[in-house]
């Protein structure tokens, strides 16, 4: 079937279901983080790195309705990171430029707006912006995740080819983190041939409306000002960055 026709059929089905009843629910995902240990030039430290875990698996949750979604890094309670994972995260980030960390992402699909809460160098920033378009390309492959038949879509995001598996059986354009914009709920995401998000449970009971709201913490900041702040702080960090030879302080 022609891709354009397929998209039209899926969107038409989504609108028909939406007209019958408002959808809502929650998804718990396992997010897999691979620790990319690079050689430091210090034989002792490189040998020590091989004793650390190569991956971390963490539960994340998405709340959604037909109109909006909220991805919250902290919504599913987790025990504090095991000591080995703390060391692994320290090792892979040591000497690298600081990057913003996603804490919450709220999307209003009807208004095509987003509200994101980011943490950067211990400070929180709240940024409201128009919704970024995801140039997904639908593929012919299908597979089953849990009890749902999923379709494959690919896109080039941040220089990497991303594969998303979404189910038209739940016709909402929501997904974990920034993986949204398909005519069905995203249940799995793959990057560089690795599964980084995988739905482990889907609950179609509508979430409490008081929970499905934009974040209200952090300093309100425009996208342009936030980019400027990050650029300035990264430049400051580079001027005072630790050197690789300091790896012996583990």
Backbone as CSV, one residue per row, in Angstrom:
resi,resn,N_x,N_y,N_z,CA_x,CA_y,CA_z,C_x,C_y,C_z
1,UNK,0.845,-1.202,0.000,0.000,0.000,0.000,0.876,1.247,0.000
2,UNK,0.510,2.231,-0.820,1.231,3.484,-0.855,1.295,4.113,0.528
3,UNK,2.491,4.660,0.892,2.674,5.204,2.237,1.678,6.310,2.547
4,UNK,1.432,7.218,1.586,0.498,8.312,1.815,-0.911,7.797,2.064
5,UNK,-1.306,6.776,1.291,-2.637,6.185,1.501,-2.712,5.530,2.864
6,UNK,-1.621,4.831,3.255,-1.586,4.159,4.546,-1.726,5.160,5.686
7,UNK,-1.006,6.300,5.591,-1.117,7.329,6.621,-2.537,7.848,6.706
8,UNK,-3.171,8.073,5.551,-4.546,8.583,5.536,-5.499,7.601,6.204
9,UNK,-5.331,6.317,5.886,-6.198,5.292,6.480,-6.039,5.258,7.996
10,UNK,-4.776,5.307,8.461,-4.524,5.249,9.896,-5.072,6.467,10.611
11,UNK,-4.871,7.651,10.034,-5.383,8.864,10.660,-6.899,8.884,10.670
12,UNK,-7.522,8.390,9.599,-8.980,8.331,9.551,-9.509,7.410,10.638
13,UNK,-8.826,6.262,10.819,-9.239,5.337,11.880,-9.083,5.973,13.247
14,UNK,-7.994,6.735,13.418,-7.754,7.400,14.687,-8.858,8.395,14.998
15,UNK,-9.255,9.178,13.991,-10.309,10.166,14.191,-11.640,9.492,14.506
16,UNK,-11.900,8.355,13.859,-13.149,7.645,14.104,-13.210,7.125,15.531
17,UNK,-12.110,6.526,16.002,-12.071,6.043,17.375,-12.190,7.190,18.350
18,UNK,-11.495,8.300,18.053,-11.532,9.454,18.937,-12.943,10.005,19.069
19,UNK,-13.705,9.951,17.947,-15.060,10.479,18.005,-15.967,9.609,18.864
20,UNK,-15.617,8.336,18.997,-16.433,7.428,19.782,-16.151,7.568,21.275
21,UNK,-14.926,7.729,21.637,-14.570,7.816,23.060,-13.190,8.426,23.192
22,UNK,-12.997,9.183,24.244,-11.695,9.783,24.493,-10.781,8.731,25.094
23,UNK,-9.606,8.574,24.509,-8.658,7.581,24.991,-7.794,8.160,26.095
24,UNK,-7.264,7.284,26.916,-6.348,7.716,27.955,-5.749,6.509,28.640
25,UNK,-4.598,6.715,29.261,-3.969,5.603,29.956,-2.546,5.925,30.353
26,UNK,-1.774,4.872,30.629,-0.379,5.026,31.017,0.417,3.839,30.492
27,UNK,1.689,4.088,30.264,2.602,3.048,29.799,3.835,3.062,30.684
28,UNK,4.289,1.894,31.077,5.577,1.771,31.758,6.563,1.199,30.750
29,UNK,7.677,1.889,30.591,8.730,1.466,29.671,9.968,1.057,30.460
30,UNK,10.717,0.123,29.907,12.083,-0.107,30.351,12.996,0.674,29.432
31,UNK,13.720,1.621,30.004,14.691,2.381,29.215,16.067,1.779,29.451
32,UNK,16.738,1.412,28.376,18.064,0.806,28.465,19.120,1.845,28.112
33,UNK,20.053,2.057,29.022,21.156,2.979,28.802,22.448,2.175,28.680
34,UNK,23.135,2.325,27.552,24.409,1.646,27.344,25.539,2.590,27.717
35,UNK,26.429,2.131,28.582,27.551,2.947,29.017,28.698,2.781,28.028
36,UNK,29.029,3.875,27.358,30.067,3.852,26.326,31.415,4.189,26.957
37,UNK,32.122,3.157,27.392,33.426,3.355,28.018,34.491,3.520,26.935
38,UNK,35.101,4.665,26.883,36.181,4.910,25.931,37.526,4.855,26.651
39,UNK,38.541,4.485,25.906,39.869,4.377,26.497,40.341,5.733,27.011
40,UNK,40.922,5.713,28.208,41.425,6.946,28.813,42.927,7.107,28.635
41,UNK,43.595,6.024,28.207,45.049,6.064,28.140,45.697,5.659,29.449
42,UNK,44.865,5.440,30.480,45.356,5.008,31.784,45.013,3.523,31.915
43,UNK,46.017,2.663,31.840,45.791,1.221,31.809,45.037,0.728,33.041
44,UNK,45.372,1.261,34.206,44.725,0.831,35.443,43.239,1.188,35.432
45,UNK,42.965,2.424,35.011,41.565,2.853,35.006,40.754,2.133,33.926
46,UNK,41.366,1.890,32.764,40.660,1.173,31.708,40.330,-0.250,32.149
47,UNK,41.248,-0.878,32.885,40.987,-2.219,33.404,39.860,-2.178,34.428
48,UNK,39.841,-1.132,35.243,38.779,-0.982,36.242,37.428,-0.801,35.566
49,UNK,37.391,-0.057,34.453,36.134,0.190,33.753,35.505,-1.109,33.271
50,UNK,36.340,-2.106,32.934,35.809,-3.379,32.449,35.072,-4.155,33.529
51,UNK,35.254,-3.766,34.791,34.548,-4.442,35.883,33.174,-3.821,36.132
52,UNK,32.888,-2.679,35.497,31.627,-1.979,35.711,30.544,-2.505,34.771
53,UNK,29.265,-2.356,35.121,28.186,-2.819,34.246,28.193,-2.063,32.927
54,UNK,27.861,-2.765,31.837,27.847,-2.143,30.520,26.531,-1.481,30.180
55,UNK,25.489,-1.813,30.937,24.170,-1.249,30.689,23.432,-0.999,31.992
56,UNK,22.481,-0.070,31.926,21.560,0.154,33.033,20.146,0.113,32.495
57,UNK,19.237,-0.510,33.225,17.826,-0.598,32.817,16.970,0.079,33.888
58,UNK,16.146,1.026,33.435,15.373,1.847,34.366,13.935,1.988,33.882
59,UNK,13.010,1.988,34.816,11.597,2.128,34.471,11.207,3.598,34.350
60,UNK,10.471,3.911,33.259,9.934,5.244,33.031,8.454,5.124,32.709
61,UNK,7.725,6.223,32.868,6.288,6.158,32.649,5.801,7.302,31.778
62,UNK,4.810,6.985,30.959,4.133,7.969,30.123,2.650,7.971,30.471
63,UNK,2.099,9.148,30.742,0.663,9.333,30.873,0.164,9.953,29.572
64,UNK,-1.014,9.551,29.127,-1.505,10.096,27.866,-3.024,10.148,27.824
65,UNK,-3.515,11.052,27.002,-4.925,11.111,26.624,-4.959,11.386,25.127
66,UNK,-6.140,11.535,24.561,-6.228,11.857,23.140,-5.667,13.234,22.843
67,UNK,-5.645,14.105,23.859,-5.265,15.497,23.651,-3.829,15.819,24.060
68,UNK,-3.266,15.047,25.001,-1.954,15.417,25.537,-1.224,14.206,26.105
69,UNK,0.060,14.414,26.434,0.844,13.359,27.079,1.851,13.993,28.013
70,UNK,2.300,13.213,28.999,3.328,13.662,29.931,4.303,12.526,30.163
71,UNK,5.544,12.746,29.743,6.622,11.810,30.036,7.376,12.364,31.226
72,UNK,7.537,11.535,32.252,8.142,11.996,33.496,9.237,11.029,33.910
73,UNK,10.459,11.502,33.938,11.587,10.658,34.314,11.471,10.121,35.728
74,UNK,10.792,10.855,36.608,10.757,10.479,38.021,9.400,9.934,38.448
75,UNK,8.475,9.737,37.507,7.127,9.364,37.901,7.057,7.951,38.467
76,UNK,7.830,7.037,37.890,7.941,5.700,38.460,9.068,5.723,39.481
77,UNK,8.744,5.402,40.728,9.757,5.485,41.777,10.847,4.437,41.534
78,UNK,12.088,4.844,41.757,13.233,3.950,41.607,14.086,4.012,42.867
79,UNK,14.689,2.902,43.171,15.684,2.941,44.225,16.884,3.726,43.707
80,UNK,17.640,4.299,44.597,18.815,5.049,44.166,19.740,4.130,43.373
81,UNK,20.446,4.707,42.441,21.336,3.914,41.601,22.330,3.120,42.444
82,UNK,22.527,1.884,42.052,23.528,1.075,42.728,24.889,1.739,42.577
83,UNK,25.770,1.478,43.521,27.076,2.116,43.519,27.826,1.871,42.215
84,UNK,27.700,0.667,41.639,28.408,0.354,40.402,27.896,1.211,39.247
85,UNK,26.567,1.477,39.229,26.009,2.307,38.164,26.413,3.768,38.343
86,UNK,26.498,4.224,39.561,26.964,5.585,39.808,28.389,5.754,39.290
87,UNK,29.230,4.748,39.549,30.610,4.809,39.073,30.664,4.757,37.546
88,UNK,29.771,3.922,36.944,29.756,3.819,35.492,29.353,5.146,34.858
89,UNK,28.339,5.805,35.418,27.903,7.091,34.889,28.990,8.149,35.047
90,UNK,29.675,8.120,36.186,30.776,9.062,36.397,31.859,8.851,35.343
91,UNK,32.177,7.589,35.102,33.256,7.262,34.173,32.937,7.727,32.761
92,UNK,31.701,7.448,32.266,31.388,7.786,30.875,31.222,9.288,30.674
93,UNK,30.930,10.029,31.750,30.718,11.464,31.611,31.934,12.308,31.989
94,UNK,32.921,11.673,32.599,34.082,12.420,33.082,34.804,13.112,31.930
95,UNK,35.035,14.412,32.056,35.772,15.154,31.049,34.965,15.555,29.835
96,UNK,33.674,15.145,29.769,32.835,15.502,28.634,32.074,16.799,28.928
97,UNK,31.682,17.489,27.879,30.903,18.706,28.051,29.574,18.390,28.734
98,UNK,29.133,19.213,29.667,27.846,18.987,30.326,26.699,19.117,29.337
99,UNK,25.666,18.300,29.528,24.504,18.334,28.646,23.224,18.449,29.478
100,UNK,22.194,19.079,28.916,20.904,19.136,29.619,20.311,17.743,29.769
101,UNK,19.611,17.532,30.870,18.956,16.256,31.147,17.450,16.454,31.192
102,UNK,16.733,15.636,30.462,15.274,15.714,30.445,14.698,15.215,31.757
103,UNK,13.776,15.985,32.325,13.079,15.563,33.536,11.589,15.329,33.260
104,UNK,10.954,16.245,32.526,9.551,16.088,32.160,9.327,16.663,30.770
105,UNK,8.411,16.045,30.036,8.007,16.563,28.736,6.498,16.452,28.613
106,UNK,5.849,17.607,28.517,4.397,17.659,28.322,4.128,18.104,26.893
107,UNK,3.195,17.408,26.215,2.840,17.749,24.847,1.342,17.956,24.745
108,UNK,0.948,19.082,24.182,-0.453,19.362,23.867,-0.612,19.142,22.369
109,UNK,-1.218,18.008,21.998,-1.315,17.652,20.591,-2.302,18.534,19.844
110,UNK,-3.335,19.017,20.519,-4.317,19.859,19.849,-3.748,21.238,19.529
111,UNK,-2.993,21.812,20.475,-2.396,23.130,20.262,-1.037,23.048,19.571
112,UNK,-0.509,21.818,19.453,0.817,21.587,18.871,1.884,22.384,19.620
113,UNK,1.855,22.230,20.945,2.796,22.911,21.820,3.440,21.921,22.782
114,UNK,4.637,22.261,23.251,5.327,21.420,24.225,5.801,22.271,25.390
115,UNK,5.950,21.619,26.529,6.519,22.250,27.722,7.487,21.245,28.323
116,UNK,8.755,21.603,28.366,9.776,20.658,28.812,10.496,21.209,30.028
117,UNK,10.756,20.323,30.981,11.537,20.664,32.159,12.888,19.980,32.020
118,UNK,13.959,20.785,31.978,15.314,20.286,31.796,16.177,20.652,32.993
119,UNK,17.126,19.789,33.304,18.115,20.102,34.326,19.463,20.290,33.643
120,UNK,20.139,21.376,33.987,21.445,21.637,33.405,22.356,22.221,34.459
121,UNK,23.398,21.489,34.787,24.394,21.904,35.780,23.702,22.323,37.089
122,UNK,22.847,21.414,37.586,22.127,21.495,38.863,20.968,22.498,38.853
123,UNK,20.752,23.219,37.767,19.634,24.159,37.676,18.535,23.592,36.791
124,UNK,17.271,23.932,37.094,16.150,23.482,36.294,15.591,24.639,35.466
125,UNK,15.243,24.318,34.203,14.695,25.306,33.283,13.406,24.759,32.675
126,UNK,12.400,25.613,32.587,11.127,25.232,31.961,10.997,25.993,30.641
127,UNK,10.838,25.235,29.558,10.849,25.829,28.227,9.564,25.459,27.493
128,UNK,8.832,26.465,27.055,7.631,26.262,26.250,7.946,26.603,24.808
129,UNK,7.437,25.775,23.886,7.777,25.974,22.480,6.701,25.314,21.617
130,UNK,6.729,25.639,20.322,5.849,24.936,19.390,6.361,23.511,19.214
131,UNK,5.465,22.606,18.876,5.819,21.194,18.787,6.679,20.943,17.556
132,UNK,7.800,20.285,17.777,8.724,19.991,16.673,8.196,18.838,15.839
133,UNK,8.226,19.006,14.536,7.749,17.969,13.635,8.751,16.822,13.557
134,UNK,8.237,15.607,13.608,9.072,14.418,13.455,8.812,13.833,12.062
135,UNK,9.837,13.793,11.231,9.682,13.350,9.840,9.741,11.823,9.761
136,UNK,8.731,11.172,10.307,8.695,9.709,10.309,8.381,9.176,8.905
137,UNK,8.970,8.049,8.573,8.651,7.337,7.341,8.106,5.962,7.721
138,UNK,6.885,5.673,7.290,6.284,4.389,7.615,6.899,3.279,6.779
139,UNK,7.122,2.121,7.425,7.700,0.957,6.770,6.671,-0.173,6.750
140,UNK,6.989,-1.229,6.022,6.022,-2.321,5.846,6.070,-3.364,6.965
141,UNK,7.143,-3.383,7.764,7.289,-4.422,8.793,6.248,-4.283,9.909
142,UNK,5.894,-5.419,10.469,4.984,-5.478,11.608,5.589,-6.399,12.665
143,UNK,5.262,-6.185,13.920,5.598,-7.148,14.961,4.679,-6.913,16.162
144,UNK,4.612,-7.890,17.023,3.737,-7.809,18.181,4.546,-7.467,19.422
145,UNK,4.079,-6.471,20.148,4.679,-6.097,21.431,3.588,-6.220,22.486
146,UNK,3.783,-7.152,23.417,2.708,-7.436,24.359,1.528,-8.002,23.603
147,UNK,0.373,-7.378,23.759,-0.832,-7.850,23.055,-1.183,-6.990,21.850
148,UNK,-0.279,-6.096,21.453,-0.585,-5.141,20.391,0.263,-5.375,19.143
149,UNK,-0.405,-5.347,17.977,0.298,-5.383,16.710,0.851,-3.993,16.435
150,UNK,2.151,-3.927,16.141,2.811,-2.642,15.936,3.344,-2.520,14.514
151,UNK,3.370,-1.281,14.042,3.937,-0.945,12.741,5.274,-0.245,12.953
152,UNK,6.116,-0.316,11.933,7.454,0.255,12.007,7.502,1.618,11.330
153,UNK,8.217,2.550,11.952,8.476,3.858,11.349,9.916,4.247,11.653
154,UNK,10.540,4.962,10.733,11.929,5.380,10.929,12.044,6.889,10.723
155,UNK,13.059,7.465,11.357,13.336,8.895,11.207,14.790,9.141,11.552
156,UNK,15.336,10.217,11.021,16.696,10.631,11.338,16.613,11.726,12.383
157,UNK,17.046,11.401,13.604,16.971,12.344,14.721,18.349,12.473,15.357
158,UNK,18.820,13.696,15.481,20.138,13.968,16.083,21.246,13.163,15.416
159,UNK,21.114,12.969,14.104,22.160,12.290,13.351,22.090,10.778,13.363
160,UNK,21.164,10.191,14.130,21.026,8.738,14.198,19.694,8.311,13.590
161,UNK,19.693,7.144,12.931,18.425,6.603,12.448,17.685,5.956,13.613
162,UNK,16.482,6.402,13.810,15.643,5.916,14.905,14.516,5.073,14.339
163,UNK,14.252,3.948,14.971,13.105,3.111,14.614,12.105,3.139,15.753
164,UNK,10.860,3.434,15.415,9.787,3.413,16.412,8.750,2.374,15.999
165,UNK,8.279,1.631,16.980,7.206,0.665,16.753,5.954,1.204,17.447
166,UNK,4.910,1.472,16.652,3.697,2.076,17.201,2.484,1.210,16.873
167,UNK,1.466,1.307,17.704,0.271,0.509,17.489,-0.922,1.385,17.133
168,UNK,-1.494,1.207,15.938,-2.709,1.931,15.565,-3.919,1.524,16.414
169,UNK,-3.783,0.426,17.169,-4.876,0.000,18.044,-5.119,1.005,19.171
170,UNK,-4.100,1.816,19.482,-4.246,2.903,20.456,-3.893,4.189,19.707
171,UNK,-4.873,4.790,19.021,-4.595,5.879,18.079,-4.365,7.236,18.733
172,UNK,-3.260,7.326,19.468,-2.821,8.607,20.017,-1.368,8.807,19.585
173,UNK,-0.940,10.053,19.282,0.409,10.285,18.748,1.484,10.409,19.817
174,UNK,1.334,9.694,20.921,2.234,9.833,22.071,3.321,8.767,22.054
175,UNK,4.386,9.040,22.832,5.467,8.086,22.960,6.424,8.529,24.043
176,UNK,7.409,7.704,24.382,8.346,8.056,25.456,9.298,9.163,25.030
177,UNK,9.664,10.013,25.987,10.604,11.116,25.741,10.158,11.898,24.516
178,UNK,11.067,12.120,23.555,10.726,12.909,22.378,10.295,12.099,21.182
179,UNK,9.904,10.849,21.385,9.526,9.975,20.273,7.999,9.946,20.159
180,UNK,7.459,10.875,19.406,6.017,11.072,19.291,5.685,11.416,17.835
181,UNK,4.400,11.653,17.569,3.999,12.151,16.267,3.602,11.101,15.257
182,UNK,3.289,9.892,15.694,2.847,8.820,14.808,1.357,8.536,15.050
183,UNK,0.668,7.953,14.079,-0.770,7.676,14.241,-1.034,6.445,15.106
184,UNK,-0.386,6.408,16.259,-0.552,5.309,17.191,0.484,5.416,18.292
185,UNK,0.180,4.860,19.439,1.060,4.933,20.597,2.364,4.179,20.347
186,UNK,3.490,4.832,20.617,4.807,4.199,20.439,5.086,3.265,21.616
187,UNK,5.357,1.999,21.306,5.619,1.005,22.348,7.083,0.586,22.426
188,UNK,7.856,0.900,21.405,9.283,0.566,21.443,10.051,1.538,20.558
189,UNK,11.291,1.805,20.963,12.175,2.681,20.196,13.545,2.024,20.109
190,UNK,14.105,2.010,18.905,15.431,1.436,18.688,16.354,2.505,18.112
191,UNK,17.605,2.492,18.557,18.618,3.408,18.043,19.929,2.648,17.910
192,UNK,20.581,2.775,16.764,21.842,2.058,16.508,21.688,0.565,16.784
193,UNK,20.561,0.019,16.319,20.248,-1.412,16.440,20.073,-1.882,17.888
194,UNK,19.909,-0.953,18.817,19.655,-1.326,20.203,18.281,-0.798,20.628
195,UNK,17.552,-1.586,21.399,16.254,-1.147,21.918,16.503,-0.252,23.126
196,UNK,16.092,1.013,23.021,16.323,1.936,24.134,15.063,2.156,24.967
197,UNK,13.885,1.934,24.375,12.632,1.969,25.122,11.802,0.768,24.725
198,UNK,11.225,0.086,25.707,10.342,-1.038,25.436,9.213,-1.036,26.455
199,UNK,7.977,-0.979,25.971,6.825,-0.977,26.863,6.692,-2.334,27.548
200,UNK,6.586,-2.305,28.872,6.405,-3.545,29.632,4.982,-3.689,30.141
201,UNK,4.226,-2.589,30.173,2.815,-2.669,30.546,2.075,-1.469,29.981
202,UNK,0.823,-1.705,29.592,-0.050,-0.652,29.074,-1.359,-0.710,29.845
203,UNK,-1.751,0.414,30.439,-2.979,0.520,31.210,-3.868,1.547,30.526
204,UNK,-5.055,1.124,30.084,-5.946,2.024,29.362,-6.990,2.670,30.262
205,UNK,-6.728,2.707,31.562,-7.543,3.510,32.465,-7.044,4.952,32.417
206,UNK,-7.951,5.881,32.176,-7.559,7.284,32.021,-6.842,7.783,33.271
207,UNK,-5.731,8.492,33.124,-4.996,9.000,34.292,-5.751,10.138,34.967
208,UNK,-5.415,10.387,36.208,-5.984,11.507,36.941,-5.669,12.800,36.191
209,UNK,-6.692,13.598,35.842,-6.434,14.854,35.113,-5.475,15.791,35.838
210,UNK,-5.409,15.678,37.171,-4.499,16.538,37.923,-3.039,16.164,37.698
211,UNK,-2.799,14.939,37.227,-1.428,14.498,36.958,-0.991,14.835,35.538
212,UNK,-1.953,14.853,34.617,-1.629,15.073,33.212,-1.649,16.571,32.904
213,UNK,-0.663,17.277,33.461,-0.568,18.734,33.323,0.887,19.109,33.035
214,UNK,1.128,20.293,32.467,2.507,20.720,32.204,3.287,20.888,33.494
215,UNK,4.595,20.700,33.462,5.436,20.955,34.648,5.365,22.433,35.020
216,UNK,5.476,22.701,36.331,5.421,24.103,36.773,6.688,24.530,37.506
217,UNK,7.676,23.652,37.567,8.930,23.997,38.232,9.919,24.618,37.267
218,UNK,11.097,24.905,37.773,12.152,25.444,36.931,11.977,26.908,36.585
219,UNK,13.000,27.491,36.043,12.990,28.893,35.628,12.430,29.001,34.217
220,UNK,11.342,29.759,34.021,10.814,29.929,32.657,11.873,30.553,31.744
221,UNK,12.138,29.900,30.634,13.215,30.328,29.748,12.799,30.088,28.302
222,UNK,13.114,31.027,27.428,12.816,30.826,26.010,13.824,29.845,25.421
223,UNK,13.460,29.167,24.325,14.418,28.246,23.695,15.732,28.927,23.320
224,UNK,15.644,30.173,22.843,16.837,30.892,22.429,17.738,31.218,23.622
225,UNK,17.132,31.659,24.713,17.923,31.979,25.906,18.563,30.734,26.491
226,UNK,17.835,29.608,26.433,18.396,28.383,26.976,19.611,27.931,26.156
227,UNK,19.523,28.019,24.838,20.666,27.668,24.002,21.870,28.548,24.325
228,UNK,21.601,29.823,24.572,22.692,30.744,24.901,23.326,30.372,26.239
229,UNK,22.500,30.053,27.246,23.005,29.676,28.564,23.866,28.418,28.465
230,UNK,23.388,27.422,27.720,24.143,26.179,27.566,25.483,26.447,26.893
231,UNK,25.474,27.243,25.822,26.718,27.541,25.101,27.721,28.252,26.007
232,UNK,27.244,29.195,26.809,28.139,29.939,27.695,28.720,29.040,28.779
233,UNK,27.869,28.193,29.374,28.333,27.333,30.456,29.273,26.237,29.942
234,UNK,29.012,25.725,28.747,29.900,24.720,28.169,31.278,25.317,27.903
235,UNK,31.303,26.559,27.422,32.578,27.225,27.173,33.341,27.428,28.481
236,UNK,32.630,27.813,29.534,33.271,27.965,30.847,33.819,26.633,31.330
237,UNK,33.043,25.564,31.122,33.460,24.235,31.557,34.730,23.794,30.834
238,UNK,34.783,24.071,29.525,35.950,23.663,28.752,37.218,24.325,29.268
239,UNK,37.091,25.549,29.727,38.260,26.265,30.231,38.749,25.723,31.566
240,UNK,37.849,25.013,32.285,38.216,24.484,33.601,38.010,22.974,33.692
241,UNK,37.918,22.307,32.547,37.565,20.888,32.531,38.666,20.035,33.144
242,UNK,38.278,18.928,33.838,39.286,17.990,34.355,39.975,17.283,33.198
243,UNK,41.202,16.909,33.400,41.957,16.224,32.347,41.896,14.722,32.567
244,UNK,42.123,13.991,31.483,42.017,12.533,31.546,42.963,11.917,32.567
245,UNK,44.073,12.570,32.817,45.072,11.986,33.721,44.588,11.935,35.161
246,UNK,43.450,12.578,35.448,42.933,12.570,36.814,42.030,11.374,37.097
247,UNK,42.023,10.386,36.212,41.157,9.236,36.400,41.551,8.385,37.608
248,UNK,42.718,8.624,38.157,43.124,7.787,39.262,42.338,8.089,40.526
249,UNK,41.512,9.138,40.523,40.729,9.509,41.709,39.359,8.845,41.647
250,UNK,39.308,7.550,41.613,38.040,6.842,41.514,37.537,6.397,42.875
